[in-house]
Amino acid sequence: MRISIFKTSVHRFAITMLCSLISLSAQADVNHYFSTIKQDPNALYVFLKAMPKGGELHYHLAGGAYPEVMLDLAAKGPYCLDKANYSVSNGKNCAASALATNDALYEQYLQAWSLKNFTATNESAEEHFFASFYKFMPIVADHEAELLADVLKRAGSQNEQYMEISIIPDNAQSASFANLVKDKKSYAEKLAALQNSKAFNDNIQKTITDGRNIIEKAHTLLGCNTNPQAEGCNVTVRFQYYILRQLPEDAFFAMAVNAFAVAKSSPDFVGINLVQQEDVPAALKPYKQQMQVLDFLHQQYPSVHISLHAGELSPSAVAPADLRFHIHDAVIVGHAERIGHGVDITYEDNAEALTKMMAQKKIAVEVNLTSNDWLVNAKGAAHPLHYYLDHQVPVVLSTDDEGILRTNLTREYVRAVMEQHLDYQQLKAISRNAITYSFLPADEKARLQQQLDEKLQQFEVAYANG
């Protein structure tokens, strides 16, 4: 019996060693092949599209959906067109149906809703980008499930495993409860006023219910119920509830409480975030006060994960003083576990100490290369990606708003190679980081990580075998 057990153990060890040798050989072959195509964007795209990717942690549903999808929804109505500014609004018997037959009008709207063919004239790329959201938001509010289905299908085609998507299913209705807190002096009093409001608690529950319904309807549209292997159905999705940083103080507070309460109670919402343009007065002036709000709510809801857009700033857009503390305060005061963009890191006070601390605490940075190029003119050697990598700060690659920016995750990986000169092993680590630094529960994170590692091994063996 002991001999049998011994033989079995030796057999298993031999199989394990053989698999390890095959895996190491495959990695060597893939690394060699990668070195031969790293200057060829076309070959890179084919290779990297097939490469299994952990996914995206910095993604906005409103900007991630391609405008073509929204325009098709608009043409089916009921929406009105405002041709003066290329926006749509809710309304019956309006001209939105013309989008289906008028190619010139369709193209004008497409360019107004994205950076397609954009050239700076009366507005910058950043201004055009942020203005586009207001033009199509009625469609986003009405069709979140349809847009999510499109996003998941595209993610599936890119071999992504997971997406963490920023949404507000209540369409910022939570901000309307600002009147409940306007006369309260302390954060504790403001919080109590909201928690004691039946209408506010109903809004929390509605947000949770709507979030679940969006996922279920998207899966139905994809056909996941009858064909679980359909494209997009194998992409795990979770939400972040985002807070509008340009709101007045009391509206911001109410929306933030809604965000934390939803993220605490719903398994579909794994964290909270702040959005909107960071380099305008409406966002710059209240920044420190908003971090204090997040600090207070973190104490009340310590289990809620926090990822914050911070440092999406350029020295040409803001005064030097505004470049010195946004990432620091997001991490230290706002308790951010991940930083979105983080482009101005080298302009921060004590940048070396800050990045050392981020590395020690494993605070990942969500890098969005195309977005950073268009919106804050950070690209090539001027982009801080290598600064983070050199300081052992974990990074992930995301598209940010792939629909408006006309990109996808594979193109971000290609850009990371062509412009940032990353090698295959760095891309592989970044791919794994998208799950490692996700806000998923530990058991689900472990399952997805194992799934990704198995797919990466199969991918490498397949390339090694030609």
NORPEFEN-V990496 format. One record per residue. RES is the residue in one small letter. PSI is psi in radians with two decimals (NA if undefined). NEAR is the number of other ideal C-beta (glycine too) atoms within 10 Angstrom. Layout:
res->RES psi->PSI near->NEAR
res->RES psi->PSI near->NEAR
This chain:
res->m psi->-0.78 near->5
res->r psi->-0.65 near->6
res->i psi->-0.69 near->7
res->s psi->-0.80 near->8
res->i psi->-0.73 near->9
res->f psi->-0.79 near->10
res->k psi->-0.70 near->10
res->t psi->-0.74 near->10
res->s psi->-0.76 near->10
res->v psi->-0.71 near->10
res->h psi->-0.81 near->10
res->r psi->-0.71 near->10
res->f psi->-0.73 near->10
res->a psi->-0.74 near->10
res->i psi->-0.75 near->10
res->t psi->-0.78 near->10
res->m psi->-0.71 near->10
res->l psi->-0.78 near->10
res->c psi->-0.68 near->11
res->s psi->-0.74 near->10
res->l psi->-0.73 near->10
res->i psi->-0.75 near->14
res->s psi->-0.77 near->15
res->l psi->-0.69 near->11
res->s psi->-0.73 near->13
res->a psi->-0.73 near->20
res->q psi->-0.72 near->19
res->a psi->-0.73 near->12
res->d psi->-0.72 near->16
res->v psi->-0.73 near->22
res->n psi->-0.71 near->14
res->h psi->-0.80 near->12
res->y psi->-0.74 near->17
res->f psi->-0.70 near->20
res->s psi->-0.43 near->11
res->t psi->-0.28 near->9
res->i psi->0.01 near->16
res->k psi->-0.25 near->18
res->q psi->0.09 near->10
res->d psi->1.77 near->14
res->p psi->-0.53 near->13
res->n psi->-0.84 near->9
res->a psi->-0.66 near->15
res->l psi->-0.75 near->21
res->y psi->-0.77 near->16
res->v psi->-0.79 near->12
res->f psi->-0.83 near->22
res->l psi->-0.43 near->24
res->k psi->-0.67 near->17
res->a psi->-0.39 near->13
res->m psi->2.21 near->22
res->p psi->2.33 near->22
res->k psi->2.46 near->28
res->g psi->-0.70 near->26
res->g psi->-2.66 near->26
res->e psi->2.38 near->28
res->l psi->-0.07 near->26
res->h psi->1.66 near->27
res->y psi->2.26 near->25
res->h psi->2.18 near->24
res->l psi->-0.75 near->23
res->a psi->-0.70 near->24
res->g psi->-0.20 near->26
res->g psi->-0.57 near->26
res->a psi->2.37 near->28
res->y psi->2.41 near->21
res->p psi->-0.52 near->24
res->e psi->-0.70 near->15
res->v psi->-0.74 near->18
res->m psi->-0.65 near->27
res->l psi->-0.65 near->21
res->d psi->-0.67 near->15
res->l psi->-0.69 near->22
res->a psi->-0.68 near->27
res->a psi->-0.44 near->18
res->k psi->-0.18 near->12
res->g psi->-3.09 near->18
res->p psi->1.98 near->13
res->y psi->2.66 near->23
res->c psi->2.58 near->17
res->l psi->2.37 near->20
res->d psi->1.69 near->12
res->k psi->-0.17 near->12
res->a psi->-0.64 near->6
res->n psi->0.16 near->9
res->y psi->0.72 near->18
res->s psi->2.96 near->20
res->v psi->2.70 near->25
res->s psi->2.79 near->13
res->n psi->2.39 near->13
res->g psi->2.59 near->14
res->k psi->2.78 near->8
res->n psi->0.66 near->9
res->c psi->-3.01 near->17
res->a psi->0.21 near->16
res->a psi->-0.46 near->22
res->s psi->-0.36 near->16
res->a psi->-0.37 near->13
res->l psi->-0.46 near->23
res->a psi->-0.35 near->15
res->t psi->-0.31 near->9
res->n psi->1.69 near->14
res->d psi->-0.66 near->9
res->a psi->-0.76 near->7
res->l psi->-0.76 near->17
res->y psi->-0.78 near->19
res->e psi->-0.64 near->13
res->q psi->-0.76 near->14
res->y psi->-0.70 near->25
res->l psi->-0.74 near->18
res->q psi->-0.53 near->16
res->a psi->-0.47 near->19
res->w psi->0.10 near->28
res->s psi->-3.09 near->23
res->l psi->0.35 near->20
res->k psi->2.21 near->14
res->n psi->0.41 near->9
res->f psi->2.37 near->16
res->t psi->2.39 near->7
res->a psi->2.16 near->10
res->t psi->-1.53 near->7
res->n psi->-0.11 near->6
res->e psi->2.71 near->12
res->s psi->2.95 near->15
res->a psi->-0.68 near->17
res->e psi->-0.79 near->20
res->e psi->-0.76 near->14
res->h psi->-0.76 near->22
res->f psi->-0.96 near->22
res->f psi->-0.53 near->17
res->a psi->-0.48 near->16
res->s psi->-0.57 near->23
res->f psi->-0.71 near->18
res->y psi->-0.35 near->10
res->k psi->-0.52 near->19
res->f psi->0.10 near->27
res->m psi->-0.57 near->17
res->p psi->-0.59 near->19
res->i psi->-0.72 near->25
res->v psi->-0.78 near->21
res->a psi->-0.58 near->15
res->d psi->-0.35 near->16
res->h psi->0.72 near->20
res->e psi->-0.68 near->25
res->a psi->-0.75 near->18
res->e psi->-0.71 near->20
res->l psi->-0.69 near->25
res->l psi->-0.71 near->26
res->a psi->-0.76 near->25
res->d psi->-0.74 near->24
res->v psi->-0.79 near->26
res->l psi->-0.68 near->27
res->k psi->-0.74 near->18
res->r psi->-0.67 near->22
res->a psi->-0.69 near->29
res->g psi->-0.69 near->18
res->s psi->-0.34 near->14
res->q psi->0.09 near->24
res->n psi->0.70 near->21
res->e psi->2.57 near->25
res->q psi->-0.50 near->22
res->y psi->2.54 near->24
res->m psi->2.38 near->25
res->e psi->1.89 near->28
res->i psi->2.32 near->24
res->s psi->2.18 near->25
res->i psi->2.92 near->24
res->i psi->1.55 near->28
res->p psi->-0.41 near->22
res->d psi->0.12 near->21
res->n psi->0.72 near->16
res->a psi->0.37 near->17
res->q psi->-0.50 near->17
res->s psi->-0.51 near->28
res->a psi->-0.40 near->21
res->s psi->-0.16 near->15
res->f psi->0.24 near->21
res->a psi->-0.55 near->19
res->n psi->-0.38 near->11
res->l psi->-0.36 near->19
res->v psi->-0.02 near->23
res->k psi->-0.47 near->14
res->d psi->0.04 near->10
res->k psi->2.44 near->16
res->k psi->-0.66 near->8
res->s psi->2.80 near->9
res->y psi->-0.65 near->18
res->a psi->-0.72 near->11
res->e psi->-0.69 near->12
res->k psi->-0.79 near->23
res->l psi->-0.76 near->21
res->a psi->-0.71 near->14
res->a psi->-0.68 near->19
res->l psi->-0.75 near->24
res->q psi->-0.45 near->13
res->n psi->0.01 near->10
res->s psi->2.08 near->15
res->k psi->-0.72 near->7
res->a psi->-0.69 near->11
res->f psi->-0.76 near->21
res->n psi->-0.60 near->14
res->d psi->-0.66 near->10
res->n psi->-0.66 near->21
res->i psi->-0.85 near->22
res->q psi->-0.66 near->13
res->k psi->-0.69 near->15
res->t psi->-0.77 near->28
res->i psi->-0.82 near->21
res->t psi->-0.77 near->13
res->d psi->-0.66 near->17
res->g psi->-0.79 near->23
res->r psi->-0.73 near->16
res->n psi->-0.63 near->14
res->i psi->-0.79 near->24
res->i psi->-0.80 near->18
res->e psi->-0.74 near->14
res->k psi->-0.68 near->16
res->a psi->-0.74 near->23
res->h psi->-0.64 near->20
res->t psi->-0.77 near->13
res->l psi->-0.57 near->16
res->l psi->-0.23 near->21
res->g psi->0.37 near->15
res->c psi->-0.50 near->19
res->n psi->-0.58 near->11
res->t psi->-0.41 near->7
res->n psi->1.49 near->10
res->p psi->-0.29 near->11
res->q psi->0.05 near->9
res->a psi->2.62 near->16
res->e psi->2.24 near->16
res->g psi->-0.41 near->24
res->c psi->-0.44 near->18
res->n psi->0.06 near->16
res->v psi->2.01 near->22
res->t psi->2.34 near->19
res->v psi->2.41 near->20
res->r psi->2.86 near->22
res->f psi->2.68 near->26
res->q psi->2.40 near->27
res->y psi->2.17 near->29
res->y psi->2.60 near->24
res->i psi->2.40 near->30
res->l psi->2.02 near->18
res->r psi->-0.22 near->22
res->q psi->0.17 near->18
res->l psi->2.73 near->21
res->p psi->2.80 near->12
res->e psi->-0.88 near->15
res->d psi->-0.64 near->18
res->a psi->-0.69 near->21
res->f psi->-0.77 near->21
res->f psi->-0.81 near->29
res->a psi->-0.74 near->30
res->m psi->-0.64 near->26
res->a psi->-0.72 near->24
res->v psi->-0.75 near->27
res->n psi->-0.73 near->26
res->a psi->-0.87 near->28
res->f psi->-0.73 near->24
res->a psi->-0.72 near->28
res->v psi->-0.81 near->27
res->a psi->-0.51 near->26
res->k psi->-0.62 near->15
res->s psi->-0.38 near->15
res->s psi->2.24 near->19
res->p psi->-0.26 near->13
res->d psi->-0.41 near->23
res->f psi->2.01 near->26
res->v psi->-0.03 near->20
res->g psi->-3.13 near->25
res->i psi->2.85 near->29
res->n psi->2.95 near->23
res->l psi->2.46 near->29
res->v psi->3.11 near->21
res->q psi->2.82 near->16
res->q psi->2.24 near->20
res->e psi->-0.31 near->26
res->d psi->0.39 near->19
res->v psi->2.74 near->16
res->p psi->-0.65 near->9
res->a psi->-0.35 near->13
res->a psi->-0.57 near->23
res->l psi->-0.77 near->19
res->k psi->-0.75 near->12
res->p psi->0.19 near->18
res->y psi->-0.90 near->19
res->k psi->-0.69 near->13
res->q psi->-0.65 near->11
res->q psi->-0.62 near->24
res->m psi->-0.59 near->24
res->q psi->-0.67 near->14
res->v psi->-0.80 near->20
res->l psi->-0.64 near->23
res->d psi->-0.79 near->15
res->f psi->-0.80 near->18
res->l psi->-0.49 near->23
res->h psi->-0.64 near->18
res->q psi->-0.56 near->10
res->q psi->-0.54 near->15
res->y psi->1.15 near->17
res->p psi->-0.31 near->9
res->s psi->-0.18 near->8
res->v psi->2.26 near->22
res->h psi->2.59 near->19
res->i psi->2.18 near->24
res->s psi->2.31 near->28
res->l psi->2.30 near->30
res->h psi->2.11 near->25
res->a psi->2.44 near->29
res->g psi->0.37 near->25
res->e psi->1.13 near->25
res->l psi->2.65 near->23
res->s psi->2.64 near->18
res->p psi->-0.29 near->13
res->s psi->-0.22 near->8
res->a psi->-0.44 near->19
res->v psi->2.88 near->18
res->a psi->2.67 near->9
res->p psi->-0.62 near->8
res->a psi->-0.53 near->8
res->d psi->-0.17 near->19
res->l psi->-0.06 near->22
res->r psi->-0.21 near->16
res->f psi->-0.07 near->22
res->h psi->-0.79 near->31
res->i psi->-0.75 near->29
res->h psi->-0.89 near->22
res->d psi->-0.59 near->21
res->a psi->-0.69 near->27
res->v psi->-0.85 near->23
res->i psi->-0.79 near->14
res->v psi->-0.78 near->18
res->g psi->-0.09 near->26
res->h psi->0.60 near->18
res->a psi->2.28 near->28
res->e psi->-0.32 near->17
res->r psi->2.66 near->28
res->i psi->2.24 near->29
res->g psi->2.17 near->28
res->h psi->-1.33 near->28
res->g psi->0.56 near->34
res->v psi->-0.53 near->29
res->d psi->0.42 near->27
res->i psi->-0.69 near->24
res->t psi->-0.22 near->13
res->y psi->-0.12 near->20
res->e psi->2.61 near->21
res->d psi->2.38 near->10
res->n psi->0.85 near->12
res->a psi->-0.67 near->18
res->e psi->-0.79 near->10
res->a psi->-0.66 near->11
res->l psi->-0.83 near->20
res->t psi->-0.58 near->24
res->k psi->-0.76 near->14
res->m psi->-0.71 near->15
res->m psi->-0.67 near->25
res->a psi->-0.76 near->14
res->q psi->-0.70 near->10
res->k psi->0.02 near->11
res->k psi->0.84 near->14
res->i psi->1.86 near->22
res->a psi->2.71 near->26
res->v psi->2.23 near->29
res->e psi->1.81 near->25
res->v psi->2.27 near->27
res->n psi->1.54 near->29
res->l psi->-0.82 near->25
res->t psi->-0.77 near->21
res->s psi->-0.80 near->27
res->n psi->-0.57 near->22
res->d psi->-0.91 near->18
res->w psi->-0.76 near->24
res->l psi->-0.56 near->28
res->v psi->0.22 near->24
res->n psi->0.67 near->17
res->a psi->1.98 near->21
res->k psi->2.92 near->16
res->g psi->-2.43 near->11
res->a psi->-0.38 near->10
res->a psi->-0.28 near->13
res->h psi->2.44 near->21
res->p psi->0.23 near->26
res->l psi->-0.84 near->27
res->h psi->-0.51 near->13
res->y psi->-0.77 near->15
res->y psi->-0.82 near->21
res->l psi->-0.73 near->18
res->d psi->-0.42 near->10
res->h psi->0.26 near->16
res->q psi->0.47 near->12
res->v psi->2.20 near->25
res->p psi->2.46 near->19
res->v psi->2.71 near->22
res->v psi->2.69 near->26
res->l psi->2.38 near->26
res->s psi->2.99 near->26
res->t psi->-0.35 near->28
res->d psi->-1.32 near->28
res->d psi->1.32 near->28
res->e psi->-0.49 near->27
res->g psi->-0.83 near->28
res->i psi->-0.67 near->27
res->l psi->-0.17 near->24
res->r psi->0.94 near->18
res->t psi->-3.04 near->21
res->n psi->3.05 near->22
res->l psi->-0.63 near->26
res->t psi->-0.72 near->22
res->r psi->-0.56 near->21
res->e psi->-0.67 near->25
res->y psi->-0.74 near->24
res->v psi->-0.76 near->24
res->r psi->-0.64 near->20
res->a psi->-0.54 near->23
res->v psi->-0.88 near->22
res->m psi->-0.66 near->14
res->e psi->-0.57 near->15
res->q psi->-0.10 near->18
res->h psi->0.65 near->13
res->l psi->2.61 near->22
res->d psi->3.11 near->13
res->y psi->-0.74 near->20
res->q psi->-0.60 near->12
res->q psi->-0.73 near->16
res->l psi->-0.68 near->19
res->k psi->-0.74 near->23
res->a psi->-0.71 near->16
res->i psi->-0.69 near->23
res->s psi->-0.77 near->26
res->r psi->-0.59 near->19
res->n psi->-0.52 near->20
res->a psi->-0.40 near->28
res->i psi->-0.74 near->26
res->t psi->-0.71 near->18
res->y psi->0.29 near->23
res->s psi->2.96 near->29
res->f psi->0.34 near->20
res->l psi->2.69 near->21
res->p psi->2.69 near->12
res->a psi->-0.71 near->7
res->d psi->-0.71 near->8
res->e psi->-0.62 near->16
res->k psi->-0.74 near->16
res->a psi->-0.70 near->12
res->r psi->-0.81 near->14
res->l psi->-0.64 near->20
res->q psi->-0.73 near->19
res->q psi->-0.74 near->11
res->q psi->-0.77 near->16
res->l psi->-0.79 near->24
res->d psi->-0.70 near->14
res->e psi->-0.73 near->11
res->k psi->-0.67 near->16
res->l psi->-0.70 near->21
res->q psi->-0.76 near->16
res->q psi->-0.70 near->12
res->f psi->-0.79 near->18
res->e psi->-0.70 near->25
res->v psi->-0.71 near->16
res->a psi->-0.73 near->12
res->y psi->-0.59 near->18
res->a psi->-0.53 near->17
res->n psi->0.05 near->8
res->g psi->NA near->6
